[in-house]
């Protein structure tokens, strides 16, 4: 589980920086989908990003 936490923090930091710098190739939806893909696979959760 520690490896997953490290991965999530790393992905969040990386996408967060790119979003703050307004990288035109990265959107919030794209970042969330990418991060969730790794989390859902590791925890055997549905592949679709939960909606709030």
C-alpha positions in Angstrom: 0.0 0.0 0.0 2.9 2.4 0.6 4.0 1.9 -3.0 0.5 2.9 -4.2 0.5 6.0 -1.9 3.9 7.0 -3.3 2.7 6.6 -6.8 -0.5 8.6 -6.2 1.5 11.5 -4.6 4.0 11.4 -7.5 1.4 11.5 -10.2 -0.6 14.2 -8.4 2.5 16.4 -8.0 3.5 15.9 -11.6 0.1 16.6 -13.0 -0.5 19.5 -10.5 2.7 21.2 -11.7 1.7 20.8 -15.3 -1.8 22.2 -14.6 -0.4 25.2 -12.7 1.9 25.9 -15.5 -1.1 25.7 -17.9 0.5 22.9 -20.0 -2.0 22.8 -23.0 -1.6 19.0 -23.3 -2.9 18.4 -19.8 -6.4 18.9 -18.5 -7.9 18.2 -15.1 -10.0 15.5 -16.5 -7.0 13.8 -18.2 -5.0 14.0 -14.9 -7.9 12.6 -12.9 -8.5 9.8 -15.4 -4.8 8.8 -15.5 -4.4 8.8 -11.7 -7.6 6.9 -11.2 -6.6 4.3 -13.7 -3.6 3.3 -11.5 -5.6 3.5 -8.2 -8.5 1.5 -9.5 -6.3 -1.2 -10.9 -4.3 -1.5 -7.7 -7.4 -1.7 -5.5 -9.7 -3.7 -7.9 -12.2 -0.8 -8.2 -14.3 0.2 -11.2 -12.4 1.8 -14.0 -14.6 4.9 -14.3 -13.7 7.9 -12.3 -16.2 8.5 -9.5 -18.4 11.5 -9.9 -19.1 13.9 -7.0 
